[in-house]
Amino acid sequence: MYSRIHDVALAIQCGGESRRMQGDKALLPFLDVTLLEWVRDLVLPVFEHVFVVARDAETFGRFGLPVVTDALSSRGASVGVYTAITASPAERVLCLACDMPFVTPAVLRALAAGSRRHEVYVPKHGPYMQPLCAVYARSAGPAYRRFIDHGGFRVDEMYKSLDTGLLDMDDGRFGDPDDIFMNVNTPADLESARERALAELLLQPTGGPGAGVRPTAPRVVEFMERTPVPTVSFVGKKKSGKTTVLAGVIGELARRGRRIAVFKHDVHGFDVDIPGTDSYRLREAGAVVAGISSPQMYVLVHKPDAEPGLEELIARVGVPVDLVITEGFKREAAPKIEISRRERSATRICEEDELVGMATDQPFADLSVPQLALDDFAGLADLVEERIITAWPGAYPAEETL
């Protein structure tokens, strides 16, 4: 279950025929769908308002999305952007070209989140910007209209005249920008993109754009197959900010309706009871299990002969939950999200084959798992839903047919 973005709309730009492709790129076959359908299925779980911008509404009416025809008779990418700005039901609109099949939900969410203070918010990697994967505010509309009326064509020529913010794509948080912003411009590009998409689908347990691969460490795979409840451990070095990140992610998942059980590991020991209270005195008198109950909550305190393992703790939850999250338990075999803060350490504690992702303020170029910002709680919640909850063995068994 996603929390879809409602204050930024998304416009899929279908600019028409391409001479090199000998036809409309949006309608080209891409695995078992068209390129437009692939991009549509990528963005619909992320945005509440999605529409198509094209010259011919009749051609695209069969794809289940509203279609807006170009607002001006001129041609060019700036006309498509201007049309999206004027047609958007929200104050801001993310314009995404239909020939970018590998833009990730994490990038789209980061663009939407960062756009609130700017008239334009665009990804930048090296000297390059991506004007057809960028957010435009309604206030930019009049400037683009004047620009087009005076013969302007290139979308990015207006950036210097507008309040333009840049999303840094070179810090490694989102992966390789060249992979993310791959354009399908030629038949060779199309074939390469099909091969890449097929290879990625074969690695995905649930299929479809944006789904993720599982950790491959044998002990993690065995843990996932053994444990009936989806489980993920947030780990990191001491004082890396684990609790802050975890509280933000739990809050986001709870707002999406997820029922969460959480365990924190403390190697130094702890006491949930207050010394001097009646319950404390009774437990200290020698009880192996002591409890205290109220209408709001209850607590059972055990004195075990040995510390229980994570699987044993999960078995004792006792109520239906969608997910178990732990803070710590780094030596257990549960799949992990590592939290890494530059001021704390420049090294990791986990092997890649046990990770589903990182929350970090420093890039790790040797990692292929997603790397998200420490405060990207929505993106981390997406990651947990995609790569833990829906990817868990047996999480969504096939429905029986009559």
C-alpha positions in Angstrom: 0.0 0.0 0.0 1.6 3.3 -1.1 1.0 6.7 0.1 0.6 8.4 -3.2 1.7 11.9 -3.9 -1.3 14.2 -4.3 0.3 17.8 -4.3 2.4 17.1 -7.4 0.8 15.7 -10.6 2.7 13.7 -13.2 2.4 14.3 -16.9 3.7 11.6 -19.3 5.1 13.4 -22.3 4.3 11.6 -25.6 5.9 14.0 -28.0 4.9 12.3 -31.2 6.7 10.6 -34.1 10.5 10.0 -34.0 12.2 9.8 -37.4 14.8 7.5 -36.0 12.2 5.1 -34.6 9.9 5.4 -37.6 6.8 5.8 -35.5 5.5 7.0 -32.2 7.9 5.9 -29.4 5.1 5.7 -26.8 3.4 2.9 -28.8 6.5 0.8 -29.3 6.3 -2.7 -27.9 8.3 -3.1 -24.7 8.2 -6.7 -23.4 4.5 -7.5 -23.2 3.3 -3.9 -23.1 3.9 -0.6 -24.9 6.6 1.8 -23.7 3.8 4.2 -22.5 2.1 1.4 -20.5 5.5 0.5 -18.9 6.0 4.1 -17.7 2.3 4.4 -16.7 2.6 1.3 -14.5 5.8 2.7 -13.0 4.3 6.0 -11.9 0.6 5.2 -11.0 1.5 3.7 -7.6 3.5 6.9 -6.8 1.2 9.7 -8.0 -2.5 10.3 -7.4 -2.9 12.4 -10.6 -1.3 11.1 -13.8 -2.2 12.2 -17.3 -0.8 12.1 -20.8 0.3 15.1 -22.9 0.2 14.4 -26.6 -0.8 15.9 -30.0 -3.4 13.3 -30.7 -5.9 12.5 -27.9 -7.7 9.8 -29.9 -4.5 7.7 -30.2 -3.8 7.6 -26.5 -7.4 7.3 -25.1 -7.2 3.5 -24.8 -4.5 3.6 -22.0 -6.8 4.4 -19.2 -5.4 7.9 -18.4 -6.7 11.4 -19.1 -5.1 12.8 -22.3 -4.4 16.5 -22.8 -3.6 17.7 -26.3 -0.9 20.3 -26.9 -2.1 23.8 -25.9 -0.3 25.5 -28.7 0.1 24.7 -32.4 3.9 25.1 -32.1 6.0 21.9 -31.7 8.7 21.0 -29.3 9.4 19.9 -25.8 8.6 23.4 -24.4 5.1 23.1 -25.7 4.6 19.8 -23.9 5.9 21.2 -20.7 3.7 24.4 -21.0 0.7 22.2 -21.7 1.3 20.0 -18.6 1.7 23.2 -16.5 -1.6 24.6 -17.6 -3.5 21.3 -17.5 -2.2 20.1 -14.1 -4.8 19.7 -11.4 -2.0 20.4 -8.8 0.1 23.5 -8.4 3.2 21.5 -9.6 3.6 18.9 -12.2 6.4 16.4 -12.9 7.0 16.1 -16.6 8.3 12.7 -17.5 9.2 11.6 -21.1 7.6 8.3 -22.2 11.0 7.1 -23.4 12.6 6.9 -19.9 11.6 3.5 -18.7 14.2 3.2 -15.9 13.5 6.3 -13.8 12.9 4.9 -10.2 10.1 5.7 -7.7 12.8 7.0 -5.3 13.9 9.6 -7.8 10.4 10.6 -8.6 9.6 11.0 -4.9 12.8 13.0 -4.3 11.8 15.4 -7.1 8.3 15.9 -5.8 9.6 16.5 -2.2 12.3 18.9 -3.3 10.2 20.9 -5.6 8.1 22.7 -3.0 10.5 25.7 -2.8 11.2 26.2 -6.5 9.5 27.1 -9.8 11.6 24.3 -11.5 13.2 21.3 -9.8 15.4 19.3 -12.1 17.9 16.4 -11.7 21.5 17.2 -12.5 24.4 14.8 -13.0 27.8 16.2 -14.1 27.1 19.0 -16.6 23.8 17.5 -17.7 20.2 18.2 -16.6 17.0 16.2 -17.3 14.3 18.7 -18.3 11.9 15.9 -19.2 12.1 14.4 -15.7 11.6 17.6 -13.8 9.0 19.4 -11.8 7.4 22.7 -12.9 5.3 25.0 -10.8 2.2 26.7 -12.2 3.9 30.1 -11.7 6.3 29.1 -14.5 3.6 28.9 -17.0 3.4 32.5 -18.2 7.2 32.7 -18.6 7.1 29.5 -20.8 4.2 30.9 -22.9 6.2 34.1 -23.6 9.3 32.0 -24.4 7.4 29.9 -26.9 5.7 32.9 -28.5 9.1 34.4 -29.2 10.4 31.2 -30.9 11.9 29.5 -27.9 12.3 25.7 -28.1 14.7 24.1 -25.5 13.1 23.7 -22.2 16.2 24.3 -20.2 16.9 27.7 -21.8 14.3 29.1 -19.4 16.0 27.8 -16.2 18.2 30.9 -15.7 15.1 33.1 -15.7 13.2 31.0 -13.2 13.8 29.9 -9.6 15.4 26.6 -10.5 16.5 24.0 -7.9 18.8 21.1 -8.7 18.6 17.5 -7.4 22.1 16.2 -7.2 22.3 12.8 -8.8 26.1 12.4 -8.4 26.2 11.5 -4.7 25.2 7.8 -5.3 21.9 7.8 -3.4 19.8 6.8 -6.4 22.3 4.7 -8.4 24.0 5.4 -11.7 22.3 8.4 -13.4 23.2 7.1 -16.9 21.2 4.0 -16.1 18.3 5.9 -14.5 17.9 8.4 -17.3 18.5 6.1 -20.3 16.6 7.4 -23.3 15.1 5.1 -26.0 16.0 7.2 -29.1 17.0 4.6 -31.6 16.1 1.0 -32.5 19.4 -0.1 -30.9 18.5 1.8 -27.7 15.1 0.0 -27.7 16.6 -3.4 -28.0 19.1 -2.7 -25.3 16.4 -1.4 -23.0 14.3 -4.5 -23.6 17.2 -6.8 -22.7 17.9 -4.8 -19.6 14.2 -4.8 -18.5 13.9 -8.5 -19.1 17.1 -9.2 -17.1 15.8 -7.1 -14.2 12.4 -8.7 -14.2 14.0 -12.2 -14.0 15.6 -11.1 -10.7 12.5 -9.7 -9.2 10.4 -11.9 -7.0 7.2 -10.0 -7.7 7.8 -8.6 -11.2 7.0 -5.2 -12.6 8.8 -1.9 -12.5 10.2 -0.9 -9.2 10.0 -4.3 -7.5 13.2 -5.4 -5.9 15.6 -8.3 -5.6 16.0 -10.2 -2.4 19.2 -10.5 -0.4 21.2 -13.5 -1.6 23.2 -14.5 1.5 22.1 -18.2 2.2 21.3 -17.6 5.9 19.1 -14.6 5.0 17.2 -16.6 2.3 16.7 -19.4 4.8 15.5 -16.9 7.5 13.0 -15.5 5.1 11.7 -18.9 4.1 11.5 -20.0 7.8 9.9 -16.9 9.3 6.2 -16.4 8.6 6.1 -12.7 9.2 8.0 -10.2 7.0 10.9 -8.9 9.0 13.6 -6.3 8.5 16.4 -5.1 10.8 17.7 -1.5 10.8 21.3 -1.7 11.8 24.2 0.7 12.0 27.1 1.8 14.2 26.4 3.4 17.5 25.2 7.0 17.3 24.5 6.7 13.6 20.9 7.9 14.1 19.1 4.5 13.9 16.3 5.4 16.3 15.5 8.7 14.5 15.4 7.0 11.1 13.4 4.1 12.4 10.8 6.4 14.1 10.3 8.2 10.8 9.8 5.0 8.8 7.5 3.5 11.4 5.4 6.6 11.4 5.2 6.6 7.6 4.2 2.9 7.4 1.6 3.4 10.2 0.0 6.2 8.2 -0.3 3.8 5.3 -2.2 1.4 7.5 0.6 -1.1 8.2 0.5 -2.9 11.6 4.1 -2.9 12.9 5.8 -4.9 15.7 9.2 -3.5 16.7 12.0 -4.9 18.8 15.1 -3.0 20.0 18.3 -4.9 20.9 20.3 -3.6 23.9 23.5 -5.4 24.6 23.9 -3.5 27.9 20.6 -4.8 29.4 17.6 -2.7 30.4 14.7 -2.5 32.9 11.2 -1.5 31.8 10.0 -1.4 35.4 10.6 1.4 37.9 12.6 0.4 41.0 10.5 0.8 44.2 7.1 0.1 42.6 5.0 -2.8 43.7 5.5 -4.7 40.4 9.3 -4.2 40.6 9.3 -5.5 44.2 7.3 -8.6 43.3 9.6 -9.4 40.3 12.7 -8.9 42.4 11.3 -11.3 45.0 12.0 -14.1 42.5 9.3 -14.4 39.9 10.5 -15.8 36.6 7.7 -13.9 34.7 6.1 -10.7 36.0 3.5 -8.6 34.4 1.6 -5.3 34.8 -1.6 -4.5 33.0 -3.8 -1.5 32.4 -6.6 -0.6 30.0 -4.1 1.1 27.7 -1.3 -1.5 27.6 0.3 -4.5 29.4 3.9 -5.6 29.9 5.3 -9.1 30.6 8.8 -9.3 31.9 10.7 -12.6 31.5 13.9 -13.7 33.2 15.2 -16.2 30.6 18.1 -18.6 31.1 19.5 -17.3 27.8 18.6 -14.4 25.6 16.0 -15.5 23.0 16.8 -15.2 19.3 14.9 -13.0 16.9 12.8 -15.8 15.5 11.7 -16.7 19.0 10.7 -13.1 19.8 8.8 -12.9 16.5 6.9 -16.1 17.4 5.8 -14.4 20.7 4.3 -11.3 19.1 0.9 -12.8 19.6 -1.2 -10.4 17.4 -1.5 -10.1 13.6 1.0 -7.7 12.2 2.1 -6.9 8.6 5.8 -6.4 9.5 8.4 -6.9 12.3 11.0 -4.2 12.4 14.1 -4.4 14.6 16.6 -1.8 15.7 19.8 -3.7 16.0 20.1 -7.5 15.9 22.9 -7.2 13.3 24.2 -10.7 14.0 20.8 -12.2 13.2 19.9 -13.4 9.7 17.1 -11.1 9.0 17.4 -8.9 5.8 18.8 -5.5 6.7 18.8 -1.8 6.0 22.0 -0.2 7.2 22.1 3.4 8.5 25.3 5.2 7.8 26.2 8.7 8.8 29.4 10.4 7.4 30.3 12.1 10.7 30.1 8.7 12.5 32.1 6.4 10.1 33.0 6.0 6.5 32.7 2.2 6.6 29.8 -0.2 6.6 29.1 -3.1 8.9 27.0 -5.3 6.5 27.8 -7.3 3.5 25.8 -6.4 0.4 24.2 -9.8 0.1 22.4 -9.2 3.4 21.2 -5.7 2.5 18.0 -4.5 0.9 19.1 -0.9 1.1 21.0 1.9 2.8 19.9 5.1 4.6 23.0 7.3 4.3 24.4 10.8 3.8 27.5 9.4 2.0 27.6 7.3 -1.3 29.0 3.8 -1.5 30.0 3.3 -5.1 30.5 -0.4 -4.6 26.9 -1.1 -3.7 24.1 -2.0 -6.1 21.3 -1.8 -3.5 19.3 1.5 -3.2 20.9 4.2 -1.2 18.4 6.8 0.2 18.7 9.9 2.3 18.6 9.6 6.0 15.4 11.7 6.2 13.7 10.1 3.2 11.2 8.2 5.3 8.7 7.8 2.5 11.3 6.4 0.2 12.5 4.0 2.9 8.9 3.0 3.6 8.5 2.3 -0.1 11.6 0.2 0.0 10.3 -1.9 2.9 7.0 -2.4 1.2 8.5 -3.4 -2.1 11.5 -5.5 -1.0 10.2 -6.9 2.3 6.4 -7.0 2.7 5.4 -7.9 -0.9 8.6 -9.9 -1.6 8.4 -12.1 1.4 8.0 -15.8 0.6 4.3 -16.7 0.6 3.3 -13.1 1.3 0.7 -13.0 -1.4 -0.3 -16.5 -2.5 -2.2 -16.9 -5.7 -5.9 -16.8 -5.5 -7.8 -20.0 -6.2 -9.9 -20.1 -9.4 -13.2 -21.7 -9.7 
